[in-house]
Amino acid sequence: MKRRNKLWTCLDCKAAILLTPLNQAPSYSFDGQTATEIPEDDLAKFRKEHQGHQTEILTIDLQSYVSYSPYSEPMAEGYFQAIGEKGGTYIVKRWRNCIDQPRKWAIVFQQKHIKKEIEKIEIQKVAITRLINEEKGDLQIIDNMIDYFLGVLEMHKDKIELDQAVPDDTFPLKSYASFTDQAIAEITLLCKRGFKDGEFNFINDFIQQQKDDILRIVVEQNYWFCPLNA
Ligand SMILES: [Zn+2]
């Protein structure tokens, strides 16, 4: 059992505590001369506080994390989906009140799940233009033709493999999705019509080399909490 993924919760109070070895971390008292270790068990304290209440251990789905803050933000407020021992679905909030205090947890919804929706999809125009200009060598690809290429990409930007999008390292709701094979075929055909032979060969190679790299679409999502039966 991966303890880091488990929360001990009180369903009556909506309170939650993460089950980690830190639950058993000692705290110290200092009387001015000597520091004395006080054995403290946060979990025991939590259980005592919620004695007689309805408690349950939840398993957090770490992949479900959503937040509008970057991963690096220590004060970030975010949400996870979690499953109870009896099969209930929960949304738990994780936040921090103070930079030097541990993160707090609470149950915010029962029988709801996190649903993501696309907020914005964008071609990586600046990076594509820069890379074409770097790689074109002696080929005369005028700016108009780069614009044509970007226009063709723009036309197809909703034809992407969203399920296989690669998550961004910095922002939880940002990812990079490749065009579908069908979209790549259509983009290639439109380029064949628009570009002269030499230019087309270059653009065709560019598409093949970059389709899972710089040609990926930047997807930004937002989220909401959806009732299970909706
Ligand atoms: Zn309670």
Boltz pocket constraint, residues with backbone or C-beta under 6 A from the ligand:
constraints:
  - pocket:
      binder: B
      contacts: [[A, 10], [A, 11], [A, 12], [A, 13], [A, 14], [A, 15], [A, 49], [A, 50], [A, 53], [A, 54]]
      max_distance: 6.0
